[in-house]
Amino acid sequence: MVKIIKDKEPTLEQMQAFVGGYITLITLPDGSQLVCDEDGILKDKEMNIEASRLAGQAIVGDVMILKDQARMT
């Protein structure tokens, strides 16, 4: 699942709960930020085709995309 957030930066706890673990942040070519589970591969999570296409690399599990005011500073 890909969840897009635009209006307010989520808390660390919200991001961790959504992705299911410790987070890692990847800046996408358009400047938005992708938040995914740092250990998703070790947890054998399913490939996220949409997120992988956006990031240009293999991404697994649920992700958040942070845009506009939701971007982490």
C-alpha positions as CSV (number, residue, x, y, z in Angstrom):
1,M,0.0,0.0,0.0
2,V,1.1,3.5,-0.8
3,K,-0.3,6.3,1.4
4,I,0.3,9.9,0.3
5,I,0.5,12.6,3.0
6,K,0.5,16.3,1.9
7,D,-0.8,18.5,4.6
8,K,1.1,17.8,7.9
9,E,4.3,15.9,8.8
10,P,3.4,12.6,10.5
11,T,5.0,11.7,13.8
12,L,7.7,9.1,14.0
13,E,5.3,6.8,15.8
14,Q,2.7,7.2,13.1
15,M,5.2,6.4,10.4
16,Q,6.6,3.4,12.2
17,A,3.1,2.0,12.9
18,F,2.2,2.4,9.2
19,V,5.3,0.7,7.7
20,G,5.6,-1.8,10.5
21,G,9.0,-1.1,11.9
22,Y,12.0,1.3,12.0
23,I,11.8,3.7,9.1
24,T,14.2,4.7,6.4
25,L,13.7,7.8,4.2
26,I,14.3,7.9,0.5
27,T,14.2,11.2,-1.4
28,L,12.4,10.7,-4.7
29,P,13.4,12.5,-8.0
30,D,10.4,14.9,-7.7
31,G,11.6,16.0,-4.2
32,S,9.0,14.1,-2.2
33,Q,10.1,11.6,0.4
34,L,9.3,7.9,0.6
35,V,9.2,6.3,4.1
36,C,9.5,2.5,4.3
37,D,10.5,-0.2,6.7
38,E,14.2,-0.3,7.2
39,D,14.2,-4.1,7.8
40,G,11.4,-5.0,5.3
41,I,13.5,-7.4,3.3
42,L,14.6,-9.2,6.4
43,K,11.0,-9.5,7.4
44,D,10.2,-11.0,4.0
45,K,7.6,-8.4,3.1
46,E,6.1,-8.4,-0.3
47,M,7.6,-6.3,-3.1
48,N,5.8,-2.9,-3.5
49,I,5.7,-2.5,-7.3
50,E,4.4,1.1,-7.2
51,A,6.9,2.3,-4.6
52,S,9.8,0.5,-6.4
53,R,8.9,2.2,-9.7
54,L,8.8,5.6,-8.0
55,A,12.1,5.1,-6.1
56,G,14.0,3.3,-8.9
57,Q,15.0,0.6,-6.5
58,A,13.4,-2.5,-4.8
59,I,11.0,-1.4,-2.1
60,V,9.0,-3.8,0.0
61,G,6.0,-3.4,2.3
62,D,3.7,-0.5,2.9
63,V,5.1,3.0,2.4
64,M,4.2,6.6,3.0
65,I,5.0,9.3,0.5
66,L,5.5,12.7,2.1
67,K,4.8,15.8,-0.2
68,D,4.4,19.5,0.3
69,Q,4.0,20.5,4.0
70,A,4.3,16.8,5.1
71,R,8.0,16.6,4.1
72,M,10.4,16.0,6.9
73,T,12.9,18.8,7.5
